[in-house]
Amino acid sequence: MYGGIIIPVNGTYDNAFDLSIESTKKFGWYNRNTAYNPITIEGKKTVSYEIVQQLNQKIPDRIFVPVGDGVIISGVYKGFEDLLKLELIKKIPTIIAVQSEGSDNLIRNLKNDKFISKPSHTIADSISVDIPRNFWMTKSFIKDYNGECVSVSDDEIISASKLLSENTGIFAEPAAATSFAGMLKYEKLGKIDSQSQNVVLLTGIGLKDLTSIEKQIFIPKPIKPNLSEIEKLIRNY
């Protein structure tokens, strides 16, 4: 829309990422990739300020964050760390990194001495990452501030996305709904007290990834414009 040149890459997210870095070095381009450009984390951290502001200077008990490269969750941590150092808050909330079971390269390696990657296969395309580019910063934040992790299945992600849309009117892409699926899993495991305050961070609108929810939507065939056809459709629905 703004005249930019789109260059599709026949490969994985990681292939496209590596190519973007090579191109930046070769042609002197400005790279705004979130897992490469440190300024993007400075932008993402503002969500932490907004959370505290909107909760009247209080912090929630938990914040569930969808994780791929680890950039967004690092931004959330950095924002709360800023507030902590400024003594505007007394502690950092428990931040839960939520990944798809099919793309859990970040949380699976948190306790490993050597990073081991496995191919990602998940419906949550935006967080499907073989090599989390912001792994070390994320690992450091989770370790320093006692963060937690949970993985969820693709079925749990799609179910969470539909539940979210039906009850809140918010249509989130699978990658974003992953955080809500994580909260629902915590709830099933009895880890959430009914009196606690929990924030689910939704990071992308569902219009980014329509193909993933096609199986969840029933679209009937066109009908003739009369009431009897509508009645028939309702009976068969």
C-alpha positions in Angstrom: 0.0 0.0 0.0 2.9 2.4 0.7 5.0 1.4 -2.3 7.3 -1.1 -0.6 8.7 -4.0 -2.5 7.5 -7.4 -1.2 10.0 -10.3 -1.6 8.4 -13.7 -0.8 10.9 -16.4 0.4 10.3 -20.0 -0.5 11.4 -21.4 2.8 10.9 -21.2 6.6 10.7 -18.1 8.8 14.3 -18.8 9.7 15.4 -18.8 6.1 13.7 -15.4 5.6 15.3 -14.0 8.7 18.8 -15.0 7.7 18.2 -13.6 4.2 17.1 -10.3 5.7 20.3 -10.0 7.7 22.5 -10.9 4.7 20.6 -8.3 2.6 21.0 -5.6 5.3 24.8 -6.1 5.4 25.1 -6.3 1.6 22.9 -3.3 0.6 23.1 -1.2 3.7 19.4 -1.4 4.3 17.8 -0.6 7.7 16.6 -3.8 9.3 13.6 -3.5 11.5 13.3 -7.2 12.2 12.2 -7.5 15.8 14.7 -10.2 16.6 17.6 -8.1 15.2 16.9 -4.5 15.9 17.1 -3.6 19.6 15.0 -0.5 19.2 11.9 -2.7 18.7 12.2 -4.0 22.2 12.2 -0.5 23.5 8.9 0.0 21.6 7.4 -3.3 22.8 8.2 -2.6 26.5 5.6 0.2 26.5 2.9 -2.4 26.9 4.1 -2.9 30.5 3.6 0.8 31.2 0.1 0.7 29.7 -0.8 -2.4 31.8 0.2 -0.6 35.1 -1.4 2.6 34.0 -4.7 0.9 33.1 -4.7 -1.1 36.4 -4.4 2.1 38.4 -0.7 1.7 39.2 -1.1 -1.9 40.3 0.5 -5.0 38.8 -1.4 -8.2 37.9 -0.5 -11.5 39.5 0.3 -13.1 36.1 0.8 -12.1 32.5 0.5 -14.7 29.8 2.6 -13.9 26.7 2.8 -15.8 23.4 6.4 -16.6 22.5 8.3 -17.3 19.3 11.6 -15.5 19.0 11.3 -14.1 22.5 11.2 -10.5 21.5 7.8 -9.5 22.9 8.2 -11.2 26.2 11.7 -9.6 26.6 10.0 -6.2 25.9 7.4 -7.0 28.6 10.1 -7.9 31.1 12.2 -4.8 30.2 9.2 -2.5 30.7 8.5 -3.9 34.2 12.2 -3.8 35.0 12.3 -0.1 34.2 9.4 0.5 36.5 11.0 -1.6 39.2 14.3 0.3 39.0 12.4 3.6 39.1 10.6 2.3 42.2 7.2 2.8 40.7 6.4 -0.9 41.4 7.7 -3.1 44.2 7.9 -6.3 42.2 7.6 -7.8 38.7 4.5 -9.9 38.1 4.9 -13.6 37.2 5.3 -13.6 33.4 4.4 -16.9 31.7 6.0 -17.7 28.3 3.5 -19.7 26.3 4.5 -21.7 23.2 2.9 -24.2 20.9 3.9 -27.7 21.5 4.9 -27.9 17.8 7.3 -24.9 18.2 8.7 -24.9 21.7 12.4 -24.4 20.9 12.6 -21.5 23.4 11.1 -22.9 26.5 12.3 -26.4 25.8 15.9 -25.2 25.9 15.8 -22.9 29.0 17.4 -25.5 31.2 19.7 -27.0 28.7 23.4 -26.2 28.6 23.5 -26.6 24.9 20.8 -25.3 22.6 19.1 -28.0 20.5 16.7 -26.9 17.8 14.0 -29.1 16.2 11.8 -28.2 13.2 8.7 -26.3 14.0 5.2 -27.5 13.0 2.3 -25.5 14.3 -0.8 -23.7 13.2 0.5 -20.6 15.1 2.5 -19.4 12.1 3.7 -16.1 13.7 5.5 -18.0 16.5 6.7 -20.9 14.4 10.5 -20.6 14.9 13.3 -23.1 14.7 15.9 -20.9 16.2 14.6 -18.2 18.7 16.7 -15.2 17.8 16.2 -13.5 21.2 16.7 -16.7 23.2 19.5 -15.5 25.5 17.9 -12.3 26.6 14.6 -14.1 27.2 16.3 -16.9 29.2 18.1 -14.3 31.4 14.8 -12.4 32.1 12.9 -15.6 33.0 15.7 -16.8 35.2 16.2 -13.4 37.0 12.5 -12.8 37.6 11.3 -16.4 38.2 9.2 -16.6 35.1 7.2 -19.6 34.1 6.6 -21.5 30.9 3.8 -23.7 29.4 3.2 -25.3 26.0 -0.2 -25.9 24.4 -1.4 -28.0 21.5 -2.7 -26.6 18.2 -6.2 -27.9 19.1 -6.0 -25.9 22.4 -4.9 -22.8 20.5 -7.8 -23.0 18.0 -10.3 -23.7 20.7 -9.0 -20.8 22.7 -9.3 -18.5 19.7 -12.9 -19.4 19.1 -13.8 -19.1 22.8 -12.2 -15.7 22.9 -14.1 -14.5 19.8 -17.5 -15.8 21.0 -17.2 -14.3 24.5 -15.3 -11.1 24.0 -15.6 -10.1 20.4 -11.8 -10.2 20.0 -10.7 -12.1 16.9 -7.0 -13.1 17.6 -4.7 -15.0 15.2 -3.5 -18.4 16.5 -0.2 -17.1 17.6 -1.9 -14.5 19.8 -4.6 -16.9 21.0 -1.7 -19.1 22.3 -1.4 -16.9 25.4 -5.1 -17.4 26.1 -4.7 -21.1 25.6 -1.9 -21.0 28.2 -4.1 -19.3 30.7 -6.9 -21.8 30.2 -4.4 -24.6 30.7 -3.2 -23.0 34.0 -6.8 -22.8 35.0 -7.4 -26.5 34.3 -4.3 -27.4 36.3 -5.6 -25.4 39.3 -2.8 -22.9 39.2 -5.0 -19.8 39.1 -6.7 -18.6 42.3 -10.2 -17.2 41.7 -9.2 -14.0 43.5 -6.0 -13.4 41.4 -5.7 -10.9 38.6 -4.4 -12.2 35.3 -3.6 -10.5 32.0 -3.5 -12.2 28.7 -1.5 -10.4 26.0 -3.0 -10.7 22.6 -0.4 -9.7 19.9 -2.1 -10.1 16.5 -5.5 -9.9 14.9 -7.1 -12.9 13.4 -7.2 -11.4 9.9 -3.5 -12.0 9.7 -4.1 -15.8 9.4 -7.5 -16.8 8.1 -6.6 -20.2 6.7 -5.9 -21.6 10.1 -9.5 -21.2 11.3 -11.3 -22.4 8.2 -12.2 -25.8 9.8 -13.8 -24.0 12.7 -16.3 -22.1 10.6 -19.4 -23.5 8.9 -20.5 -21.6 5.9 -23.8 -22.9 4.4 -24.7 -22.8 0.7 -26.5 -19.8 -0.7 -30.3 -19.9 -0.3 -33.2 -18.4 -2.2 -34.5 -15.1 -0.7 -37.6 -16.3 1.2 -38.5 -17.2 4.7 -39.1 -20.9 4.0 -35.5 -21.3 2.9 -34.3 -19.6 6.1 -36.5 -21.9 8.2 -35.0 -24.9 6.4 -31.5 -23.7 7.0 -32.1 -23.1 10.7 -33.5 -26.6 11.1 -30.5 -28.2 9.4 -27.9 -26.0 11.1 
